């Protein structure tokens, strides 16, 4: 599988990245065996970039991902995790964590912490859960309500760790484009993980973030290319940004699907390939919870997408006329 550099840095990532929230029991449980099989299938498909976070399943995602990668050569893959939420034991807590989206016992609580000490503690705890001696990429995770602390305390600490060689790259991961654009302007980050804001249905990342990233030599990893499900399988009840899709968006997704199929292209394939039309995009990250999903994502990314498809989507007003689209993939 093709690998691309993350901006100016030395870290290279495969075009397809494994998003490990699913194996942290996102919404519904996944067994240890299913999690291991999902990672193994992604590896067999050529994926060498794996992303996780303490937030995902209160550490379950990190533990399972570390266990599944334990037998893989460490120098052959890139692993990213995130900082900003500290997990603290909650021995008296009862029930599950579904209020935060994860089907796991609520044995820990999350505490927001974008201090320098919080960054160090978070990374130390992640290394312990992963059973690894290093992390390749560290993202500031969802600092929407903590922008100043993330900018003035957490980021400088990550920069120091990168300078010391502890981290290969640093970045910010969010489902909005405005604050990451500020980080590109005001810091020396290597990468932005942009979730849900550069897809066939939502191109808000193109207004400022993507051109700025290309100008400054910052890599972009695009997550949420299926917009939480609507572009994977548009039908009544499908979700967009983790909520029921509005009728207008569902109709638009169905029109996209119809045109894709008339060109012999599954909608999932077009959704995965679309972000690579922009030169700043290095990888697309797909949340994966099973071996079948891992294999499907890899197969869809390999499907040829004719230039005539992009042209028709623009002609019919389903994509803006000026949005960059990929060349035909052979």
C-alpha positions in Angstrom: 0.0 0.0 0.0 1.3 3.4 -0.9 2.8 5.5 1.8 2.9 9.3 2.0 4.9 11.7 4.1 3.2 13.7 6.8 4.0 17.2 5.6 7.7 18.1 6.0 8.4 15.4 8.6 10.1 12.1 8.5 7.0 10.1 9.4 5.3 8.3 6.5 1.8 6.8 6.7 -0.1 4.4 4.5 -2.9 5.9 2.5 -5.4 3.9 4.6 -5.2 4.2 8.4 -6.9 1.9 11.0 -9.1 3.9 13.3 -9.3 1.9 16.6 -12.3 3.5 18.3 -14.4 0.5 17.1 -12.2 -2.0 18.9 -12.7 0.1 22.0 -16.4 -1.0 22.0 -17.7 2.1 20.2 -21.5 1.9 20.7 -21.5 -1.9 20.8 -19.2 -4.6 22.3 -16.4 -6.3 20.3 -14.6 -9.3 21.7 -10.8 -9.5 22.2 -10.7 -12.0 19.4 -12.6 -9.8 17.0 -10.4 -6.9 17.7 -7.3 -8.9 17.1 -8.7 -10.3 13.8 -9.6 -6.8 12.7 -6.0 -5.6 13.2 -4.6 -8.7 11.6 -6.8 -8.2 8.5 -5.8 -4.6 8.2 -2.1 -5.6 8.4 -2.6 -8.3 5.8 -4.2 -5.7 3.5 -1.1 -3.5 3.8 -2.2 -1.0 6.4 0.7 0.2 8.5 -0.8 3.2 10.3 -2.9 2.7 13.4 -4.7 5.4 15.4 -6.1 5.1 18.9 -6.7 7.3 22.0 -7.3 6.9 25.8 -10.8 8.2 25.3 -11.8 5.1 23.2 -13.3 2.6 25.6 -11.6 4.1 28.6 -8.3 2.7 27.5 -9.6 -0.5 26.0 -8.7 0.5 22.5 -5.1 1.1 23.4 -4.8 -2.2 25.3 -6.3 -4.2 22.5 -4.3 -2.4 19.8 -1.1 -2.9 21.6 -1.8 -6.6 22.1 -2.7 -7.1 18.5 0.5 -5.3 17.3 2.8 -7.0 19.8 4.1 -9.6 17.3 4.5 -7.1 14.5 8.0 -5.5 13.8 7.9 -2.2 15.6 9.7 -0.3 12.8 7.2 -1.4 10.2 4.2 0.5 11.4 3.2 4.0 12.7 1.1 4.4 15.8 -0.7 7.5 16.9 -2.5 8.2 20.1 -3.9 11.4 21.7 -3.5 13.6 24.7 -6.0 15.9 26.6 -8.0 13.4 28.6 -6.5 11.7 31.6 -8.1 8.5 32.8 -8.6 8.2 36.6 -9.9 5.2 38.5 -13.5 5.4 39.5 -13.8 2.4 41.9 -17.3 3.4 43.1 -18.7 4.0 39.7 -21.5 1.8 38.4 -23.0 1.1 35.0 -21.4 1.6 31.6 -19.8 4.4 29.6 -22.5 4.5 26.8 -23.2 8.1 27.7 -19.8 8.8 26.1 -20.4 6.3 23.3 -18.5 3.2 24.6 -20.0 -0.1 25.7 -17.5 -0.7 28.6 -17.8 -0.6 32.4 -17.4 2.9 33.8 -14.3 1.9 35.9 -12.5 5.1 35.0 -13.5 8.7 34.6 -12.0 11.2 32.1 -10.5 14.5 33.2 -9.6 17.1 30.7 -6.0 18.1 31.1 -3.9 20.1 28.5 -1.2 21.0 30.9 2.4 20.1 30.2 2.3 17.6 33.1 -1.0 16.2 31.8 0.6 15.6 28.4 3.5 13.7 30.0 1.3 11.7 32.2 -1.1 10.9 29.4 1.7 9.6 27.1 3.2 7.5 29.9 -0.1 5.9 30.7 -0.7 5.3 27.0 2.7 3.6 26.6 1.8 1.4 29.5 -1.6 0.4 28.1 -0.1 -0.2 24.7 2.9 -2.1 26.1 5.2 -0.1 23.7 8.3 2.0 24.3 7.4 4.8 21.9 4.5 6.6 20.1 5.1 7.9 16.6 2.4 10.6 16.5 0.7 12.4 19.4 -2.4 14.5 18.7 -4.0 17.1 20.9 -7.5 15.6 21.1 -10.6 17.7 20.8 -9.4 20.9 22.6 -12.5 22.8 21.6 -13.1 24.2 25.0 -9.4 24.3 26.0 -7.9 26.1 23.1 -5.6 28.5 25.0 -4.3 25.8 27.4 -3.7 23.4 24.5 -1.8 26.2 22.6 0.3 27.6 25.4 0.9 24.5 27.7 0.2 21.2 25.9 1.7 22.1 22.5 5.0 23.4 23.8 5.5 20.2 25.8 4.8 18.1 22.7 7.3 20.2 20.8 9.9 19.5 23.4 9.2 15.8 23.3 9.5 15.9 19.5 12.8 17.8 19.7 14.1 15.1 22.2 13.2 12.4 19.7 10.5 10.9 22.0 7.8 11.6 19.3 8.2 11.5 15.6 5.4 14.0 14.8 2.8 16.1 16.7 -0.6 17.3 15.6 -4.2 18.1 16.5 -7.2 15.9 16.0 -10.7 17.5 15.8 -14.1 17.4 14.0 -13.9 21.1 13.2 -11.6 22.9 10.8 -11.3 26.4 12.4 -9.1 25.7 15.5 -6.7 23.3 13.7 -6.2 26.1 11.1 -5.2 28.4 13.9 -2.7 25.7 15.1 -1.2 25.5 11.6 -0.8 29.3 11.6 0.6 29.7 15.1 2.6 26.5 15.8 5.0 24.0 14.1 2.7 21.0 14.1 3.3 18.3 11.6 -0.2 16.9 11.0 -4.0 17.6 11.4 -6.4 14.7 11.9 -9.6 16.2 10.5 -12.7 14.2 11.2 -15.8 14.5 9.1 -15.0 17.9 7.5 -13.6 16.8 4.1 -16.0 14.3 2.6 -18.3 14.0 -0.4 -21.0 15.6 1.8 -19.0 18.2 3.8 -16.1 20.2 2.4 -15.7 22.8 5.2 -12.0 21.8 5.5 -11.4 23.3 2.1 -12.3 26.9 3.1 -9.1 27.5 5.0 -7.5 24.5 6.6 -6.5 22.4 3.6 -5.0 25.3 1.5 -3.1 26.5 4.6 -1.8 23.0 5.4 -0.5 22.7 1.8 1.1 26.1 2.0 2.8 25.4 5.4 3.8 21.8 4.6 1.5 20.2 7.2 0.1 16.8 6.5 -3.6 16.0 6.8 -5.2 12.7 7.8 -8.9 12.7 6.9 -11.2 10.8 9.2 -14.9 10.3 9.0 -15.0 10.0 5.2 -18.3 8.1 5.6 -19.7 10.8 7.9 -20.4 8.2 10.6 -22.3 5.9 8.2 -24.4 7.9 5.8 -21.8 7.5 2.9 -21.2 3.9 3.7 -24.8 2.8 3.3 -27.3 5.6 2.7 -30.8 4.5 3.8 -33.5 5.6 6.1 -32.1 5.6 9.7 -28.5 6.1 8.6 -26.4 8.5 10.7 -24.5 11.7 9.9 -22.1 12.9 12.5 -23.5 10.3 14.9 -27.1 11.5 14.7 -30.0 10.6 12.4 -29.3 12.0 9.0 -31.6 14.9 7.9 -33.8 14.0 4.9 -32.0 16.5 2.7 -28.6 14.9 3.4 -30.0 11.4 2.9 -31.4 12.4 -0.4 -28.1 13.9 -1.4 -26.2 10.7 -0.4 -28.7 8.5 -2.4 -28.1 10.7 -5.5 -24.3 10.3 -4.9 -24.7 6.5 -4.7 -26.8 6.3 -7.8 -24.3 8.2 -9.9 -21.4 6.2 -8.5 -23.1 2.9 -9.3 -23.8 4.1 -12.9 -20.1 4.5 -13.3 -19.5 1.1 -11.8 -18.1 2.5 -8.6 -19.3 1.7 -5.0 -20.1 4.9 -3.1 -17.7 3.7 -0.4 -14.8 3.7 -2.9 -15.6 7.2 -4.1 -15.8 8.4 -0.5 -12.4 6.9 0.4 -10.7 8.2 -2.7 -12.2 11.7 -2.8 -9.9 13.4 -0.2 -6.8 12.5 -2.1 -7.7 15.2 -4.7 -6.1 17.7 -2.3 -2.3 17.6 -2.1 -2.2 18.1 1.6 -4.0 14.8 2.3 -1.7 12.0 3.2 -4.1 9.3 4.5 -7.7 8.5 5.2 -8.6 7.0 8.5 -11.5 4.5 8.7 -12.9 3.3 12.0 -12.7 -0.5 11.9 -14.2 -3.1 14.3 -14.0 -6.3 12.3 -11.8 -8.2 9.9 -14.5 -7.8 7.2 -14.6 -4.1 7.6 -10.8 -3.9 7.4 -10.7 -5.9 4.2 -13.6 -3.9 2.7 -11.9 -0.6 3.3 -8.7 -1.7 1.7 -10.5 -3.2 -1.3 -12.6 -0.1 -1.7 -9.5 2.2 -1.7 -8.0 0.1 -4.5 -11.1 0.4 -6.8 -10.6 2.5 -9.9 -12.5 5.8 -9.8 -12.9 7.3 -13.3 -12.4 11.0 -13.8 -15.8 11.0 -15.5 -17.5 10.3 -12.2 -16.0 13.4 -10.5 -17.0 15.5 -13.6 -20.6 14.3 -13.4 -20.9 14.9 -9.7 -19.8 18.5 -10.4 -22.1 18.9 -13.3 -25.1 17.8 -11.2 -24.2 20.1 -8.3 -23.3 17.3 -5.9 -19.7 18.6 -5.6 -18.6 22.3 -5.9 -17.2 23.1 -9.3 -13.8 24.2 -7.8 -13.3 21.3 -5.4 -10.1 19.4 -6.3 -10.7 15.8 -7.3 -8.3 12.9 -7.8 -6.9 11.7 -11.1 -8.2 8.3 -12.2 -6.8 5.6 -10.0 -5.5 2.6 -12.0 
